Amino acid sequence: EDYHWAQNHYSKLQSENTLTETDELLNEIYSPVNDYGKFINDNQHNVIDELANLDVLSKGSKKVVELLEEWNLLIHSHDFNHKYPHDWRTKKPVLIRATNQWFANLTNLVPDAVNELDNVIMHPQPKSRNRLRNTLQQRKDWCISRQRHWGVPLPVYYKINKETGLEEDIIL
């Protein structure tokens, strides 16, 4: 998986003190799209002026194709129907973009969670329990953050050093 490759690659280079400026970018999240699904135009994202503030899923996509044609960089263009994720509440397309995420390391939690499954009443009994058991045993980490418009709050506590006033630790 790309995430794990980048994580391992970055950690290895960091431990060897051989990080380059390009490698540092591996640890950065790059997404030239704002929370409203529009291309951002600022110094950090280097978005082409013609794309700035265009909706990515409609006018922005069309403009990308136009620009590629104009620059003779488009080899082929073809319309076709395909499945695309839609929000179950609004029925609108979901724009998939790179964002910061919070992950919980499940290594120490999985054995206890799997054992506790026997104390949970589930329906249908064996099928549900087995599916959840397999899922738990295969996961090393779990994404606990979500970028939903309506929001899912995360209980986060910051441990502050009393002498320095600086953050020491984040507790979920």
Short mmCIF file of the C-alpha atoms (twelve columns), coordinates in Angstrom:
data_MODEL
# 
_entry.id   MODEL 
# 
loop_
_atom_site.group_PDB 
_atom_site.id 
_atom_site.type_symbol 
_atom_site.label_atom_id 
_atom_site.label_alt_id 
_atom_site.label_comp_id 
_atom_site.label_asym_id 
_atom_site.label_seq_id 
_atom_site.Cartn_x 
_atom_site.Cartn_y 
_atom_site.Cartn_z 
_atom_site.pdbx_PDB_model_num 
ATOM 1   C CA . GLU A 1   0.000   0.000   0.000   1 
ATOM 2   C CA . ASP A 2   1.310   3.484   -0.870  1 
ATOM 3   C CA . TYR A 3   0.808   4.807   2.646   1 
ATOM 4   C CA . HIS A 4   2.925   2.073   4.235   1 
ATOM 5   C CA . TRP A 5   5.607   2.305   1.535   1 
ATOM 6   C CA . ALA A 6   5.973   6.063   2.058   1 
ATOM 7   C CA . GLN A 7   5.932   5.648   5.839   1 
ATOM 8   C CA . ASN A 8   8.692   2.986   5.721   1 
ATOM 9   C CA . HIS A 9   10.739  4.875   3.106   1 
ATOM 10  C CA . TYR A 10  10.568  8.119   5.082   1 
ATOM 11  C CA . SER A 11  11.416  6.424   8.410   1 
ATOM 12  C CA . LYS A 12  14.393  4.618   6.873   1 
ATOM 13  C CA . LEU A 13  15.837  7.785   5.322   1 
ATOM 14  C CA . GLN A 14  15.197  9.701   8.541   1 
ATOM 15  C CA . SER A 15  17.071  7.098   10.635  1 
ATOM 16  C CA . GLU A 16  19.992  7.129   8.166   1 
ATOM 17  C CA . ASN A 17  20.090  10.962  8.126   1 
ATOM 18  C CA . THR A 18  19.891  10.886  4.316   1 
ATOM 19  C CA . LEU A 19  16.665  12.822  3.782   1 
ATOM 20  C CA . THR A 20  16.603  15.105  0.767   1 
ATOM 21  C CA . GLU A 21  14.229  18.014  0.200   1 
ATOM 22  C CA . THR A 22  12.166  15.778  -2.102  1 
ATOM 23  C CA . ASP A 23  11.973  13.087  0.585   1 
ATOM 24  C CA . GLU A 24  10.729  15.678  3.077   1 
ATOM 25  C CA . LEU A 25  7.804   16.292  0.712   1 
ATOM 26  C CA . LEU A 26  6.776   12.623  1.077   1 
ATOM 27  C CA . ASN A 27  5.730   13.431  4.622   1 
ATOM 28  C CA . GLU A 28  3.649   16.434  3.513   1 
ATOM 29  C CA . ILE A 29  0.020   16.295  2.478   1 
ATOM 30  C CA . TYR A 30  -0.495  17.890  -0.936  1 
ATOM 31  C CA . SER A 31  -4.012  18.739  -1.994  1 
ATOM 32  C CA . PRO A 32  -4.681  21.766  -4.212  1 
ATOM 33  C CA . VAL A 33  -8.405  21.499  -3.400  1 
ATOM 34  C CA . ASN A 34  -10.161 23.365  -0.581  1 
ATOM 35  C CA . ASP A 35  -12.979 22.221  1.732   1 
ATOM 36  C CA . TYR A 36  -15.553 23.408  -0.816  1 
ATOM 37  C CA . GLY A 37  -14.202 21.219  -3.637  1 
ATOM 38  C CA . LYS A 38  -12.582 24.079  -5.530  1 
ATOM 39  C CA . PHE A 39  -9.040  24.433  -6.805  1 
ATOM 40  C CA . ILE A 40  -6.905  26.608  -4.520  1 
ATOM 41  C CA . ASN A 41  -4.692  29.316  -5.968  1 
ATOM 42  C CA . ASP A 42  -1.931  30.245  -3.573  1 
ATOM 43  C CA . ASN A 43  1.859   30.049  -3.448  1 
ATOM 44  C CA . GLN A 44  1.916   26.679  -1.706  1 
ATOM 45  C CA . HIS A 45  -0.261  24.784  -4.180  1 
ATOM 46  C CA . ASN A 46  0.956   26.197  -7.511  1 
ATOM 47  C CA . VAL A 47  -2.435  25.873  -9.164  1 
ATOM 48  C CA . ILE A 48  -2.686  27.276  -12.674 1 
ATOM 49  C CA . ASP A 49  -4.546  30.599  -12.629 1 
ATOM 50  C CA . GLU A 50  -7.211  29.324  -15.051 1 
ATOM 51  C CA . LEU A 51  -8.193  26.598  -12.539 1 
ATOM 52  C CA . ALA A 52  -8.333  28.783  -9.430  1 
ATOM 53  C CA . ASN A 53  -11.698 28.652  -7.638  1 
ATOM 54  C CA . LEU A 54  -13.241 26.260  -10.181 1 
ATOM 55  C CA . ASP A 55  -15.302 23.359  -8.834  1 
ATOM 56  C CA . VAL A 56  -13.154 20.238  -9.266  1 
ATOM 57  C CA . LEU A 57  -16.005 17.881  -10.184 1 
ATOM 58  C CA . SER A 58  -17.587 20.100  -12.837 1 
ATOM 59  C CA . LYS A 59  -16.005 23.178  -14.432 1 
ATOM 60  C CA . GLY A 60  -12.552 22.366  -13.048 1 
ATOM 61  C CA . SER A 61  -12.386 18.935  -14.695 1 
ATOM 62  C CA . LYS A 62  -13.549 20.350  -18.014 1 
ATOM 63  C CA . LYS A 63  -10.966 23.128  -17.804 1 
ATOM 64  C CA . VAL A 64  -8.167  20.616  -17.126 1 
ATOM 65  C CA . VAL A 65  -9.076  18.776  -20.332 1 
ATOM 66  C CA . GLU A 66  -9.238  22.061  -22.277 1 
ATOM 67  C CA . LEU A 67  -5.801  23.122  -21.021 1 
ATOM 68  C CA . LEU A 68  -4.249  19.750  -21.837 1 
ATOM 69  C CA . GLU A 69  -5.657  20.008  -25.363 1 
ATOM 70  C CA . GLU A 70  -4.410  23.587  -25.703 1 
ATOM 71  C CA . TRP A 71  -0.887  22.564  -24.651 1 
ATOM 72  C CA . ASN A 72  -0.933  19.476  -26.916 1 
ATOM 73  C CA . LEU A 73  -0.530  17.212  -23.885 1 
ATOM 74  C CA . LEU A 74  -3.782  15.294  -24.223 1 
ATOM 75  C CA . ILE A 75  -3.346  11.969  -25.979 1 
ATOM 76  C CA . HIS A 76  -6.988  10.881  -25.902 1 
ATOM 77  C CA . SER A 77  -10.250 11.918  -24.305 1 
ATOM 78  C CA . HIS A 78  -13.335 9.739   -24.035 1 
ATOM 79  C CA . ASP A 79  -16.520 10.013  -21.982 1 
ATOM 80  C CA . PHE A 80  -17.658 6.873   -20.236 1 
ATOM 81  C CA . ASN A 81  -19.938 5.953   -17.340 1 
ATOM 82  C CA . HIS A 82  -18.416 4.472   -14.228 1 
ATOM 83  C CA . LYS A 83  -19.274 4.052   -10.575 1 
ATOM 84  C CA . TYR A 84  -18.264 6.958   -8.392  1 
ATOM 85  C CA . PRO A 85  -18.738 7.271   -4.613  1 
ATOM 86  C CA . HIS A 86  -21.704 9.370   -3.502  1 
ATOM 87  C CA . ASP A 87  -22.576 10.658  -0.037  1 
ATOM 88  C CA . TRP A 88  -25.436 8.580   1.343   1 
ATOM 89  C CA . ARG A 89  -27.104 11.623  2.910   1 
ATOM 90  C CA . THR A 90  -26.881 14.247  0.180   1 
ATOM 91  C CA . LYS A 91  -26.597 11.844  -2.797  1 
ATOM 92  C CA . LYS A 92  -23.861 14.143  -4.170  1 
ATOM 93  C CA . PRO A 93  -20.459 12.911  -5.447  1 
ATOM 94  C CA . VAL A 94  -17.729 12.600  -2.830  1 
ATOM 95  C CA . LEU A 95  -14.521 14.378  -3.734  1 
ATOM 96  C CA . ILE A 96  -11.588 12.223  -2.706  1 
ATOM 97  C CA . ARG A 97  -8.583  14.291  -1.675  1 
ATOM 98  C CA . ALA A 98  -5.468  14.036  0.446   1 
ATOM 99  C CA . THR A 99  -5.943  15.288  3.997   1 
ATOM 100 C CA . ASN A 100 -4.252  14.803  7.343   1 
ATOM 101 C CA . GLN A 101 -5.585  11.789  9.212   1 
ATOM 102 C CA . TRP A 102 -5.453  10.429  12.740  1 
ATOM 103 C CA . PHE A 103 -4.721  6.718   13.110  1 
ATOM 104 C CA . ALA A 104 -4.971  4.516   16.185  1 
ATOM 105 C CA . ASN A 105 -2.318  1.811   16.516  1 
ATOM 106 C CA . LEU A 106 -4.256  -1.395  17.211  1 
ATOM 107 C CA . THR A 107 -1.304  -3.674  17.964  1 
ATOM 108 C CA . ASN A 108 -1.933  -3.780  21.724  1 
ATOM 109 C CA . LEU A 109 -5.734  -3.592  21.460  1 
ATOM 110 C CA . VAL A 110 -6.473  -6.423  19.015  1 
ATOM 111 C CA . PRO A 111 -5.952  -9.416  21.355  1 
ATOM 112 C CA . ASP A 112 -8.318  -8.030  23.999  1 
ATOM 113 C CA . ALA A 113 -10.855 -6.891  21.393  1 
ATOM 114 C CA . VAL A 114 -10.912 -10.333 19.756  1 
ATOM 115 C CA . ASN A 115 -11.364 -12.024 23.149  1 
ATOM 116 C CA . GLU A 116 -14.217 -9.679  24.075  1 
ATOM 117 C CA . LEU A 117 -16.111 -10.547 20.879  1 
ATOM 118 C CA . ASP A 118 -17.326 -13.708 22.639  1 
ATOM 119 C CA . ASN A 119 -19.179 -11.483 25.140  1 
ATOM 120 C CA . VAL A 120 -21.036 -9.506  22.460  1 
ATOM 121 C CA . ILE A 121 -24.485 -10.518 21.233  1 
ATOM 122 C CA . MET A 122 -24.494 -10.250 17.443  1 
ATOM 123 C CA . HIS A 123 -27.018 -11.035 14.720  1 
ATOM 124 C CA . PRO A 124 -26.518 -13.028 12.576  1 
ATOM 125 C CA . GLN A 125 -24.391 -14.649 15.249  1 
ATOM 126 C CA . PRO A 126 -21.524 -16.632 13.665  1 
ATOM 127 C CA . LYS A 127 -21.235 -14.723 10.393  1 
ATOM 128 C CA . SER A 128 -21.039 -11.241 11.989  1 
ATOM 129 C CA . ARG A 129 -18.635 -12.332 14.715  1 
ATOM 130 C CA . ASN A 130 -16.300 -14.088 12.274  1 
ATOM 131 C CA . ARG A 131 -16.254 -11.148 9.875   1 
ATOM 132 C CA . LEU A 132 -15.445 -8.675  12.668  1 
ATOM 133 C CA . ARG A 133 -12.836 -11.028 14.160  1 
ATOM 134 C CA . ASN A 134 -11.096 -11.333 10.772  1 
ATOM 135 C CA . THR A 135 -11.217 -7.569  10.263  1 
ATOM 136 C CA . LEU A 136 -9.685  -6.907  13.684  1 
ATOM 137 C CA . GLN A 137 -6.937  -9.484  13.226  1 
ATOM 138 C CA . GLN A 138 -5.906  -8.022  9.860   1 
ATOM 139 C CA . ARG A 139 -5.787  -4.362  10.926  1 
ATOM 140 C CA . LYS A 140 -2.588  -2.875  12.269  1 
ATOM 141 C CA . ASP A 141 -4.013  0.618   12.499  1 
ATOM 142 C CA . TRP A 142 -7.427  2.218   12.155  1 
ATOM 143 C CA . CYS A 143 -8.327  5.632   10.779  1 
ATOM 144 C CA . ILE A 144 -10.268 7.432   13.497  1 
ATOM 145 C CA . SER A 145 -10.669 10.750  11.704  1 
ATOM 146 C CA . ARG A 146 -13.246 11.481  9.067   1 
ATOM 147 C CA . GLN A 147 -13.755 14.517  6.859   1 
ATOM 148 C CA . ARG A 148 -17.531 14.564  6.900   1 
ATOM 149 C CA . HIS A 149 -19.290 17.866  6.382   1 
ATOM 150 C CA . TRP A 150 -21.472 17.371  9.461   1 
ATOM 151 C CA . GLY A 151 -18.447 16.369  11.549  1 
ATOM 152 C CA . VAL A 152 -17.586 13.561  13.894  1 
ATOM 153 C CA . PRO A 153 -15.869 15.003  16.966  1 
ATOM 154 C CA . LEU A 154 -12.696 13.359  18.246  1 
ATOM 155 C CA . PRO A 155 -12.082 13.338  21.997  1 
ATOM 156 C CA . VAL A 156 -8.552  14.747  22.088  1 
ATOM 157 C CA . TYR A 157 -6.690  15.849  25.199  1 
ATOM 158 C CA . TYR A 158 -3.383  17.687  25.191  1 
ATOM 159 C CA . LYS A 159 -0.886  17.135  27.978  1 
ATOM 160 C CA . ILE A 160 0.881   20.448  28.622  1 
ATOM 161 C CA . ASN A 161 4.240   20.750  30.375  1 
ATOM 162 C CA . LYS A 162 3.638   23.050  33.383  1 
ATOM 163 C CA . GLU A 163 7.150   24.501  33.267  1 
ATOM 164 C CA . THR A 164 7.379   25.283  29.541  1 
ATOM 165 C CA . GLY A 165 3.686   25.591  28.703  1 
ATOM 166 C CA . LEU A 166 4.358   23.458  25.619  1 
ATOM 167 C CA . GLU A 167 2.452   20.429  24.421  1 
ATOM 168 C CA . GLU A 168 4.037   17.161  25.608  1 
ATOM 169 C CA . ASP A 169 1.632   14.563  24.337  1 
ATOM 170 C CA . ILE A 170 -1.697  14.074  22.617  1 
ATOM 171 C CA . ILE A 171 -4.099  11.612  24.202  1 
ATOM 172 C CA . LEU A 172 -7.074  10.192  22.323  1 
# 
